[in-house]
Amino acid sequence: MADQKHRILMVSDFFFPNFGGVESHIYYLSQCLLKLGHKVVVMTHAYGNRSGVRYMTGGLKVYYVPWRPFLMQNTLPTVYGTLPIVRTILVREKISLVHGHQAFSTLCHEALMHARTMGYKVVFTDHSLYGFADIGSIHMNKVLQFTLADVSQAICVSHTSKENTVLRSGLPPEKVFMIPNAVDTAMFKPAPERLGNDEIIIVVISRLVYRKGADLLVEVIPEICHLYPNVSLVHNS
């Protein structure tokens, strides 16, 4: 079983040419799986004039389904409207495993639901933390409980994310695994020379939104500047 080669369908509303953590995660994970000998196909919605089937590095096949996003790069929820195209891709590509990404992806939820209905094994990866009190999170948590009720496994990118997902979805903790996001050491290397000791530089790599902890950052920065007058902060989103 360890040497079994899978044919995997990655599904999410978030993929290149849109840019973000989920998009990069799906792309690099797909590239690693391709190098291991697995077949990987990505399904997402159309981005501008990018529609139809495209090929990326390593022979990664991407289906840009001709639907337009209606809110925050998400497609309009239809429940059964996506079934014909999902079924066509599953059968045409001889898929053995469906891997959905991101709780706020409409396409992900519908593909997981249809795949399980057809008897496919499905895996879900949650990339972000969400609350329990605001109206958006309340509704999304209900959707999560419905679509993840019969998933094979779930993956989170941190221990905190795992606890958050278990509480929101009601999944048994033993079905949720934590696999941290990796750092590509070929892209990130130490500075060839040690920087000066007269200045402390803090780099924040995150989008300035509430669910990424922007409110905590606003509270922490004045305290840091008070304790260390020689500190500089750099933000990269």
VENGI-V594530 format. One record per residue. N is the residue number from 0. RES is the residue in one small letter. SS is DSSP state (H for helix, E for strand, C for the rest). PHI is phi in radians with two decimals (NA if undefined). BURIAL is + if it has 24 or more other C-alpha atoms within 12 Angstrom, else -. Layout:
BEGIN
n=N res=RES ss=SS phi=PHI burial=BURIAL
n=N res=RES ss=SS phi=PHI burial=BURIAL
END
This chain:
BEGIN
n=0 res=m ss=C phi=NA burial=-
n=1 res=a ss=C phi=-1.14 burial=-
n=2 res=d ss=C phi=-1.64 burial=-
n=3 res=q ss=C phi=-1.17 burial=-
n=4 res=k ss=C phi=-1.67 burial=-
n=5 res=h ss=C phi=-1.80 burial=+
n=6 res=r ss=E phi=-2.03 burial=+
n=7 res=i ss=E phi=-1.88 burial=+
n=8 res=l ss=E phi=-1.90 burial=+
n=9 res=m ss=E phi=-1.55 burial=+
n=10 res=v ss=E phi=-2.26 burial=+
n=11 res=s ss=C phi=-2.95 burial=+
n=12 res=d ss=C phi=-1.29 burial=+
n=13 res=f ss=C phi=-1.90 burial=+
n=14 res=f ss=C phi=-2.73 burial=+
n=15 res=f ss=C phi=-0.99 burial=+
n=16 res=p ss=C phi=-1.45 burial=+
n=17 res=n ss=C phi=-1.12 burial=-
n=18 res=f ss=C phi=-2.10 burial=-
n=19 res=g ss=C phi=3.03 burial=-
n=20 res=g ss=H phi=-1.14 burial=+
n=21 res=v ss=H phi=-1.12 burial=+
n=22 res=e ss=H phi=-1.05 burial=+
n=23 res=s ss=H phi=-1.14 burial=+
n=24 res=h ss=H phi=-1.05 burial=+
n=25 res=i ss=H phi=-1.08 burial=+
n=26 res=y ss=H phi=-1.12 burial=+
n=27 res=y ss=H phi=-1.23 burial=+
n=28 res=l ss=H phi=-1.09 burial=+
n=29 res=s ss=H phi=-1.10 burial=+
n=30 res=q ss=H phi=-1.10 burial=+
n=31 res=c ss=H phi=-1.16 burial=-
n=32 res=l ss=H phi=-1.16 burial=+
n=33 res=l ss=H phi=-1.10 burial=+
n=34 res=k ss=H phi=-1.16 burial=-
n=35 res=l ss=C phi=-1.43 burial=-
n=36 res=g ss=C phi=1.74 burial=-
n=37 res=h ss=C phi=-1.46 burial=+
n=38 res=k ss=E phi=-1.60 burial=+
n=39 res=v ss=E phi=-2.24 burial=+
n=40 res=v ss=E phi=-2.24 burial=+
n=41 res=v ss=E phi=-1.95 burial=+
n=42 res=m ss=E phi=-2.10 burial=+
n=43 res=t ss=E phi=-2.58 burial=+
n=44 res=h ss=E phi=-1.62 burial=+
n=45 res=a ss=C phi=-1.20 burial=+
n=46 res=y ss=E phi=-2.09 burial=+
n=47 res=g ss=C phi=1.07 burial=-
n=48 res=n ss=C phi=-1.57 burial=-
n=49 res=r ss=E phi=-1.49 burial=-
n=50 res=s ss=C phi=-2.45 burial=-
n=51 res=g ss=E phi=1.64 burial=-
n=52 res=v ss=E phi=-1.76 burial=-
n=53 res=r ss=E phi=-2.21 burial=-
n=54 res=y ss=E phi=-2.07 burial=-
n=55 res=m ss=E phi=-2.08 burial=-
n=56 res=t ss=H phi=-0.92 burial=-
n=57 res=g ss=H phi=1.36 burial=-
n=58 res=g ss=H phi=1.44 burial=-
n=59 res=l ss=E phi=-1.21 burial=+
n=60 res=k ss=E phi=-1.64 burial=+
n=61 res=v ss=E phi=-2.14 burial=+
n=62 res=y ss=E phi=-1.68 burial=+
n=63 res=y ss=E phi=-1.62 burial=+
n=64 res=v ss=E phi=-1.12 burial=+
n=65 res=p ss=C phi=-1.27 burial=-
n=66 res=w ss=C phi=-2.06 burial=+
n=67 res=r ss=C phi=-1.75 burial=-
n=68 res=p ss=E phi=-1.20 burial=+
n=69 res=f ss=E phi=-2.00 burial=-
n=70 res=l ss=E phi=-2.75 burial=-
n=71 res=m ss=C phi=0.90 burial=-
n=72 res=q ss=C phi=1.14 burial=+
n=73 res=n ss=E phi=-1.72 burial=+
n=74 res=t ss=E phi=-1.38 burial=+
n=75 res=l ss=C phi=-1.18 burial=+
n=76 res=p ss=C phi=-1.09 burial=+
n=77 res=t ss=C phi=-2.21 burial=-
n=78 res=v ss=C phi=1.14 burial=-
n=79 res=y ss=C phi=-1.78 burial=-
n=80 res=g ss=C phi=-1.14 burial=-
n=81 res=t ss=C phi=-1.53 burial=+
n=82 res=l ss=H phi=-1.01 burial=+
n=83 res=p ss=H phi=-1.03 burial=-
n=84 res=i ss=H phi=-1.25 burial=+
n=85 res=v ss=H phi=-1.10 burial=+
n=86 res=r ss=H phi=-1.09 burial=+
n=87 res=t ss=H phi=-1.04 burial=-
n=88 res=i ss=H phi=-1.17 burial=+
n=89 res=l ss=H phi=-1.04 burial=+
n=90 res=v ss=H phi=-1.32 burial=-
n=91 res=r ss=H phi=-1.08 burial=-
n=92 res=e ss=C phi=-1.58 burial=+
n=93 res=k ss=C phi=0.95 burial=-
n=94 res=i ss=C phi=-1.17 burial=+
n=95 res=s ss=C phi=-1.96 burial=+
n=96 res=l ss=E phi=-2.60 burial=+
n=97 res=v ss=E phi=-1.91 burial=+
n=98 res=h ss=E phi=-2.12 burial=+
n=99 res=g ss=E phi=-1.67 burial=+
n=100 res=h ss=E phi=-2.24 burial=+
n=101 res=q ss=C phi=1.40 burial=+
n=102 res=a ss=C phi=-1.13 burial=+
n=103 res=f ss=C phi=-1.62 burial=+
n=104 res=s ss=C phi=-1.67 burial=+
n=105 res=t ss=H phi=-1.07 burial=+
n=106 res=l ss=H phi=-1.06 burial=+
n=107 res=c ss=H phi=-1.06 burial=+
n=108 res=h ss=H phi=-1.10 burial=+
n=109 res=e ss=H phi=-1.20 burial=+
n=110 res=a ss=H phi=-1.15 burial=+
n=111 res=l ss=H phi=-1.09 burial=+
n=112 res=m ss=H phi=-1.11 burial=+
n=113 res=h ss=H phi=-1.17 burial=+
n=114 res=a ss=H phi=-1.11 burial=+
n=115 res=r ss=H phi=-1.16 burial=+
n=116 res=t ss=H phi=-1.07 burial=-
n=117 res=m ss=C phi=-1.52 burial=-
n=118 res=g ss=C phi=1.60 burial=-
n=119 res=y ss=C phi=-1.42 burial=+
n=120 res=k ss=E phi=-1.35 burial=+
n=121 res=v ss=E phi=-2.28 burial=+
n=122 res=v ss=E phi=-2.23 burial=+
n=123 res=f ss=E phi=-2.14 burial=+
n=124 res=t ss=E phi=-2.03 burial=+
n=125 res=d ss=E phi=-1.77 burial=+
n=126 res=h ss=C phi=-1.88 burial=+
n=127 res=s ss=C phi=-2.38 burial=+
n=128 res=l ss=C phi=-1.70 burial=+
n=129 res=y ss=C phi=-2.35 burial=+
n=130 res=g ss=C phi=-1.55 burial=+
n=131 res=f ss=C phi=-2.28 burial=-
n=132 res=a ss=C phi=-1.87 burial=-
n=133 res=d ss=C phi=-1.32 burial=-
n=134 res=i ss=H phi=-1.10 burial=-
n=135 res=g ss=H phi=-1.13 burial=-
n=136 res=s ss=H phi=-1.19 burial=-
n=137 res=i ss=H phi=-1.05 burial=-
n=138 res=h ss=H phi=-1.16 burial=-
n=139 res=m ss=H phi=-1.15 burial=+
n=140 res=n ss=H phi=-1.12 burial=+
n=141 res=k ss=H phi=-1.15 burial=-
n=142 res=v ss=H phi=-1.10 burial=+
n=143 res=l ss=H phi=-1.08 burial=+
n=144 res=q ss=H phi=-1.09 burial=+
n=145 res=f ss=H phi=-1.32 burial=-
n=146 res=t ss=H phi=-1.35 burial=+
n=147 res=l ss=C phi=-1.68 burial=+
n=148 res=a ss=C phi=-1.09 burial=+
n=149 res=d ss=C phi=-2.29 burial=+
n=150 res=v ss=C phi=-1.24 burial=+
n=151 res=s ss=C phi=-1.25 burial=+
n=152 res=q ss=E phi=-2.61 burial=+
n=153 res=a ss=E phi=-2.28 burial=+
n=154 res=i ss=E phi=-2.21 burial=+
n=155 res=c ss=E phi=-2.21 burial=+
n=156 res=v ss=C phi=-1.67 burial=+
n=157 res=s ss=C phi=-2.79 burial=-
n=158 res=h ss=H phi=-1.14 burial=-
n=159 res=t ss=H phi=-1.13 burial=-
n=160 res=s ss=H phi=-1.11 burial=+
n=161 res=k ss=H phi=-1.10 burial=+
n=162 res=e ss=H phi=-1.05 burial=+
n=163 res=n ss=H phi=-1.12 burial=+
n=164 res=t ss=H phi=-1.17 burial=+
n=165 res=v ss=H phi=-1.08 burial=+
n=166 res=l ss=H phi=-1.17 burial=-
n=167 res=r ss=H phi=-1.34 burial=+
n=168 res=s ss=H phi=-1.74 burial=+
n=169 res=g ss=C phi=1.35 burial=+
n=170 res=l ss=C phi=-1.19 burial=+
n=171 res=p ss=C phi=-1.09 burial=-
n=172 res=p ss=H phi=-0.98 burial=-
n=173 res=e ss=H phi=-1.25 burial=-
n=174 res=k ss=H phi=-1.66 burial=+
n=175 res=v ss=E phi=-1.95 burial=+
n=176 res=f ss=E phi=-2.00 burial=+
n=177 res=m ss=E phi=-1.84 burial=+
n=178 res=i ss=C phi=-2.20 burial=-
n=179 res=p ss=C phi=-1.20 burial=-
n=180 res=n ss=C phi=-1.11 burial=-
n=181 res=a ss=C phi=-1.55 burial=-
n=182 res=v ss=C phi=-1.90 burial=-
n=183 res=d ss=C phi=-1.35 burial=-
n=184 res=t ss=C phi=-1.20 burial=-
n=185 res=a ss=C phi=-1.33 burial=-
n=186 res=m ss=C phi=-1.73 burial=-
n=187 res=f ss=C phi=-2.09 burial=-
n=188 res=k ss=C phi=-2.28 burial=-
n=189 res=p ss=C phi=-1.10 burial=-
n=190 res=a ss=C phi=-1.11 burial=-
n=191 res=p ss=C phi=-1.10 burial=-
n=192 res=e ss=C phi=-2.19 burial=-
n=193 res=r ss=C phi=-1.16 burial=-
n=194 res=l ss=C phi=-1.25 burial=-
n=195 res=g ss=C phi=-1.10 burial=-
n=196 res=n ss=C phi=-1.57 burial=-
n=197 res=d ss=C phi=-1.51 burial=-
n=198 res=e ss=C phi=-2.52 burial=-
n=199 res=i ss=E phi=-1.79 burial=-
n=200 res=i ss=E phi=-1.94 burial=-
n=201 res=i ss=E phi=-1.93 burial=-
n=202 res=v ss=E phi=-1.84 burial=-
n=203 res=v ss=E phi=-1.92 burial=-
n=204 res=i ss=E phi=-1.93 burial=-
n=205 res=s ss=C phi=-3.02 burial=-
n=206 res=r ss=C phi=-1.36 burial=-
n=207 res=l ss=C phi=-1.45 burial=-
n=208 res=v ss=C phi=-2.24 burial=-
n=209 res=y ss=H phi=-1.03 burial=-
n=210 res=r ss=H phi=-1.23 burial=-
n=211 res=k ss=H phi=-1.67 burial=-
n=212 res=g ss=C phi=1.54 burial=-
n=213 res=a ss=H phi=-1.09 burial=-
n=214 res=d ss=H phi=-1.15 burial=-
n=215 res=l ss=H phi=-1.19 burial=-
n=216 res=l ss=H phi=-1.10 burial=+
n=217 res=v ss=H phi=-1.09 burial=-
n=218 res=e ss=H phi=-1.33 burial=-
n=219 res=v ss=H phi=-1.39 burial=-
n=220 res=i ss=H phi=-0.97 burial=-
n=221 res=p ss=H phi=-1.05 burial=-
n=222 res=e ss=H phi=-1.15 burial=-
n=223 res=i ss=H phi=-1.14 burial=-
n=224 res=c ss=H phi=-1.13 burial=-
n=225 res=h ss=H phi=-1.23 burial=-
n=226 res=l ss=H phi=-1.37 burial=-
n=227 res=y ss=C phi=-2.29 burial=-
n=228 res=p ss=C phi=-1.09 burial=-
n=229 res=n ss=C phi=-1.66 burial=-
n=230 res=v ss=E phi=-1.60 burial=-
n=231 res=s ss=E phi=-2.24 burial=-
n=232 res=l ss=E phi=-2.01 burial=-
n=233 res=v ss=E phi=-2.13 burial=-
n=234 res=h ss=E phi=-1.94 burial=-
n=235 res=n ss=E phi=-2.33 burial=-
n=236 res=s ss=C phi=-1.90 burial=-
END
